[in-house]
């Protein structure tokens, strides 16, 4: 089995909208935090790359009209893939920030749990029905996908 670091190929660039593109900020070295030795070289995306990724995700408006069961199945596949690739993901975490391997595996498992919880919620789009704030009418509140969310501090 190829290690997670060996599978990195900086020359491919960054992955955006289903294809590889040269990272606008070039390449950067990843160093072992324990001894500052070289671990790998990876592509470095810039603001244009991030914007292209957000635009591609926003263009995927079909997600909004996808049936709840299909959305749940897509999210659940992410959970399954994270468990399938847990060893490689944990290796990357360990190499990147020197967490112990058991702790890194636990971190992957914890993150994966969100992709098990939310698919179960996707098929139960809850809503509320009750009096309006003024008390003169009844209000229906429903929940549906709104779109891409990005922390703006990373986009400047």
Short mmCIF file of the C-alpha atoms (twelve columns), coordinates in Angstrom:
data_MODEL
# 
_entry.id   MODEL 
# 
loop_
_atom_site.group_PDB 
_atom_site.id 
_atom_site.type_symbol 
_atom_site.label_atom_id 
_atom_site.label_alt_id 
_atom_site.label_comp_id 
_atom_site.label_asym_id 
_atom_site.label_seq_id 
_atom_site.Cartn_x 
_atom_site.Cartn_y 
_atom_site.Cartn_z 
_atom_site.pdbx_PDB_model_num 
ATOM 1   C CA . UNK A 1   0.000   0.000  0.000   1 
ATOM 2   C CA . UNK A 2   1.303   3.435  -0.925  1 
ATOM 3   C CA . UNK A 3   1.749   5.726  2.061   1 
ATOM 4   C CA . UNK A 4   -0.292  8.908  2.190   1 
ATOM 5   C CA . UNK A 5   2.835   11.020 1.703   1 
ATOM 6   C CA . UNK A 6   4.047   8.949  -1.228  1 
ATOM 7   C CA . UNK A 7   0.684   9.451  -2.924  1 
ATOM 8   C CA . UNK A 8   1.072   13.243 -2.881  1 
ATOM 9   C CA . UNK A 9   2.122   14.601 -6.235  1 
ATOM 10  C CA . UNK A 10  2.731   18.333 -6.116  1 
ATOM 11  C CA . UNK A 11  3.041   18.527 -9.896  1 
ATOM 12  C CA . UNK A 12  -0.679  17.746 -10.250 1 
ATOM 13  C CA . UNK A 13  -1.538  21.047 -8.570  1 
ATOM 14  C CA . UNK A 14  -4.797  21.600 -6.684  1 
ATOM 15  C CA . UNK A 15  -8.031  19.731 -7.325  1 
ATOM 16  C CA . UNK A 16  -10.921 22.031 -8.287  1 
ATOM 17  C CA . UNK A 17  -14.247 21.092 -9.883  1 
ATOM 18  C CA . UNK A 18  -13.213 17.541 -10.728 1 
ATOM 19  C CA . UNK A 19  -9.883  18.345 -12.344 1 
ATOM 20  C CA . UNK A 20  -6.336  19.265 -11.422 1 
ATOM 21  C CA . UNK A 21  -5.028  22.781 -12.001 1 
ATOM 22  C CA . UNK A 22  -1.691  24.357 -11.259 1 
ATOM 23  C CA . UNK A 23  -1.869  26.030 -7.864  1 
ATOM 24  C CA . UNK A 24  -1.637  29.784 -8.340  1 
ATOM 25  C CA . UNK A 25  0.694   30.210 -5.372  1 
ATOM 26  C CA . UNK A 26  3.179   27.562 -6.537  1 
ATOM 27  C CA . UNK A 27  4.484   24.880 -4.191  1 
ATOM 28  C CA . UNK A 28  5.379   24.735 -0.536  1 
ATOM 29  C CA . UNK A 29  7.324   22.353 1.652   1 
ATOM 30  C CA . UNK A 30  5.654   20.505 4.492   1 
ATOM 31  C CA . UNK A 31  8.002   19.921 7.376   1 
ATOM 32  C CA . UNK A 32  7.919   17.493 10.260  1 
ATOM 33  C CA . UNK A 33  7.008   19.609 13.305  1 
ATOM 34  C CA . UNK A 34  9.125   17.459 15.610  1 
ATOM 35  C CA . UNK A 35  12.485  18.020 13.944  1 
ATOM 36  C CA . UNK A 36  11.751  20.457 11.101  1 
ATOM 37  C CA . UNK A 37  12.865  17.890 8.507   1 
ATOM 38  C CA . UNK A 38  11.325  17.853 5.020   1 
ATOM 39  C CA . UNK A 39  8.211   15.648 4.734   1 
ATOM 40  C CA . UNK A 40  6.664   16.512 1.380   1 
ATOM 41  C CA . UNK A 41  6.049   19.200 -1.180  1 
ATOM 42  C CA . UNK A 42  2.500   20.115 -2.097  1 
ATOM 43  C CA . UNK A 43  0.714   22.545 -4.390  1 
ATOM 44  C CA . UNK A 44  -0.331  25.830 -2.824  1 
ATOM 45  C CA . UNK A 45  -3.627  27.294 -3.955  1 
ATOM 46  C CA . UNK A 46  -4.257  31.010 -3.930  1 
ATOM 47  C CA . UNK A 47  -7.373  33.167 -3.653  1 
ATOM 48  C CA . UNK A 48  -8.243  32.518 -7.324  1 
ATOM 49  C CA . UNK A 49  -8.105  28.759 -6.690  1 
ATOM 50  C CA . UNK A 50  -10.307 29.109 -3.613  1 
ATOM 51  C CA . UNK A 51  -12.759 31.315 -5.504  1 
ATOM 52  C CA . UNK A 52  -12.897 28.793 -8.367  1 
ATOM 53  C CA . UNK A 53  -13.636 26.017 -5.862  1 
ATOM 54  C CA . UNK A 54  -16.434 28.033 -4.247  1 
ATOM 55  C CA . UNK A 55  -17.856 28.961 -7.660  1 
ATOM 56  C CA . UNK A 56  -17.804 25.308 -8.731  1 
ATOM 57  C CA . UNK A 57  -19.556 24.282 -5.533  1 
ATOM 58  C CA . UNK A 58  -22.123 27.064 -5.879  1 
ATOM 59  C CA . UNK A 59  -22.773 26.010 -9.482  1 
ATOM 60  C CA . UNK A 60  -23.752 22.606 -8.165  1 
ATOM 61  C CA . UNK A 61  -27.258 23.895 -7.547  1 
ATOM 62  C CA . UNK A 62  -28.619 20.453 -8.369  1 
ATOM 63  C CA . UNK A 63  -27.843 19.533 -4.739  1 
ATOM 64  C CA . UNK A 64  -30.723 21.765 -3.639  1 
ATOM 65  C CA . UNK A 65  -33.178 19.824 -5.803  1 
ATOM 66  C CA . UNK A 66  -31.675 16.396 -5.046  1 
ATOM 67  C CA . UNK A 67  -34.040 14.142 -3.129  1 
ATOM 68  C CA . UNK A 68  -33.270 13.901 0.590   1 
ATOM 69  C CA . UNK A 69  -32.555 10.146 0.332   1 
ATOM 70  C CA . UNK A 70  -29.960 10.743 -2.421  1 
ATOM 71  C CA . UNK A 71  -28.311 13.539 -0.406  1 
ATOM 72  C CA . UNK A 72  -28.211 11.185 2.582   1 
ATOM 73  C CA . UNK A 73  -26.650 8.422  0.478   1 
ATOM 74  C CA . UNK A 74  -23.963 10.810 -0.838  1 
ATOM 75  C CA . UNK A 75  -23.043 11.973 2.667   1 
ATOM 76  C CA . UNK A 76  -23.032 8.406  3.988   1 
ATOM 77  C CA . UNK A 77  -20.565 7.393  1.233   1 
ATOM 78  C CA . UNK A 78  -18.210 10.041 2.622   1 
ATOM 79  C CA . UNK A 79  -18.448 8.368  6.044   1 
ATOM 80  C CA . UNK A 80  -17.695 4.989  4.466   1 
ATOM 81  C CA . UNK A 81  -14.719 6.361  2.501   1 
ATOM 82  C CA . UNK A 82  -13.261 8.048  5.580   1 
ATOM 83  C CA . UNK A 83  -13.377 4.727  7.412   1 
ATOM 84  C CA . UNK A 84  -11.948 2.881  4.432   1 
ATOM 85  C CA . UNK A 85  -9.045  5.342  4.201   1 
ATOM 86  C CA . UNK A 86  -8.625  5.904  7.933   1 
ATOM 87  C CA . UNK A 87  -5.044  4.602  8.005   1 
ATOM 88  C CA . UNK A 88  -3.890  7.009  5.285   1 
ATOM 89  C CA . UNK A 89  -5.781  9.966  6.718   1 
ATOM 90  C CA . UNK A 90  -4.396  9.260  10.193  1 
ATOM 91  C CA . UNK A 91  -0.882  8.978  8.755   1 
ATOM 92  C CA . UNK A 92  -1.220  12.430 7.182   1 
ATOM 93  C CA . UNK A 93  -2.459  13.915 10.455  1 
ATOM 94  C CA . UNK A 94  0.413   12.282 12.343  1 
ATOM 95  C CA . UNK A 95  3.022   13.482 9.879   1 
ATOM 96  C CA . UNK A 96  1.562   16.978 9.630   1 
ATOM 97  C CA . UNK A 97  1.243   17.793 13.315  1 
ATOM 98  C CA . UNK A 98  2.839   14.918 15.215  1 
ATOM 99  C CA . UNK A 99  -0.256  13.598 16.909  1 
ATOM 100 C CA . UNK A 100 -0.010  9.987  17.985  1 
ATOM 101 C CA . UNK A 101 -1.414  7.501  15.488  1 
ATOM 102 C CA . UNK A 102 -4.205  6.317  17.828  1 
ATOM 103 C CA . UNK A 103 -5.202  9.934  18.468  1 
ATOM 104 C CA . UNK A 104 -5.132  10.700 14.719  1 
ATOM 105 C CA . UNK A 105 -7.344  7.666  13.988  1 
ATOM 106 C CA . UNK A 106 -9.749  8.823  16.688  1 
ATOM 107 C CA . UNK A 107 -9.810  12.275 15.072  1 
ATOM 108 C CA . UNK A 108 -10.691 10.760 11.684  1 
ATOM 109 C CA . UNK A 109 -13.388 8.645  13.323  1 
ATOM 110 C CA . UNK A 110 -14.812 11.685 15.105  1 
ATOM 111 C CA . UNK A 111 -14.903 13.721 11.889  1 
ATOM 112 C CA . UNK A 112 -16.483 10.818 10.010  1 
ATOM 113 C CA . UNK A 113 -19.308 10.655 12.539  1 
ATOM 114 C CA . UNK A 114 -20.640 13.963 11.207  1 
ATOM 115 C CA . UNK A 115 -21.057 12.228 7.833   1 
ATOM 116 C CA . UNK A 116 -23.073 9.487  9.555   1 
ATOM 117 C CA . UNK A 117 -25.238 11.822 11.663  1 
ATOM 118 C CA . UNK A 118 -26.259 14.322 8.995   1 
ATOM 119 C CA . UNK A 119 -27.386 11.770 6.386   1 
ATOM 120 C CA . UNK A 120 -29.834 10.465 8.956   1 
ATOM 121 C CA . UNK A 121 -31.085 14.027 9.435   1 
ATOM 122 C CA . UNK A 122 -31.242 14.706 5.670   1 
ATOM 123 C CA . UNK A 123 -34.228 12.387 5.289   1 
ATOM 124 C CA . UNK A 124 -36.094 14.158 8.105   1 
ATOM 125 C CA . UNK A 125 -36.302 17.788 6.985   1 
ATOM 126 C CA . UNK A 126 -37.955 19.172 10.101  1 
ATOM 127 C CA . UNK A 127 -39.984 22.309 10.230  1 
ATOM 128 C CA . UNK A 128 -42.056 24.239 12.710  1 
ATOM 129 C CA . UNK A 129 -45.638 25.430 12.641  1 
ATOM 130 C CA . UNK A 130 -46.755 27.941 15.191  1 
ATOM 131 C CA . UNK A 131 -47.926 31.437 15.972  1 
ATOM 132 C CA . UNK A 132 -46.105 34.340 14.359  1 
ATOM 133 C CA . UNK A 133 -44.195 36.750 16.605  1 
ATOM 134 C CA . UNK A 134 -47.131 39.172 16.409  1 
ATOM 135 C CA . UNK A 135 -49.525 36.368 17.354  1 
ATOM 136 C CA . UNK A 136 -52.048 37.196 14.647  1 
ATOM 137 C CA . UNK A 137 -51.103 34.521 12.082  1 
ATOM 138 C CA . UNK A 138 -49.581 31.040 11.951  1 
ATOM 139 C CA . UNK A 139 -46.075 30.618 10.560  1 
ATOM 140 C CA . UNK A 140 -44.505 27.609 8.830   1 
ATOM 141 C CA . UNK A 141 -40.712 27.283 8.987   1 
ATOM 142 C CA . UNK A 142 -38.972 24.731 6.784   1 
ATOM 143 C CA . UNK A 143 -35.300 23.876 6.334   1 
ATOM 144 C CA . UNK A 144 -33.558 23.329 3.002   1 
ATOM 145 C CA . UNK A 145 -30.019 23.554 1.608   1 
ATOM 146 C CA . UNK A 146 -28.965 27.171 1.180   1 
ATOM 147 C CA . UNK A 147 -25.644 26.893 -0.642  1 
ATOM 148 C CA . UNK A 148 -21.920 27.133 -0.086  1 
ATOM 149 C CA . UNK A 149 -20.586 28.545 3.172   1 
ATOM 150 C CA . UNK A 150 -17.021 29.856 3.403   1 
ATOM 151 C CA . UNK A 151 -15.286 31.623 6.272   1 
ATOM 152 C CA . UNK A 152 -14.468 34.992 4.712   1 
ATOM 153 C CA . UNK A 153 -11.302 35.535 6.718   1 
ATOM 154 C CA . UNK A 154 -9.679  32.851 4.557   1 
ATOM 155 C CA . UNK A 155 -10.759 34.477 1.311   1 
ATOM 156 C CA . UNK A 156 -8.960  37.790 1.671   1 
# 
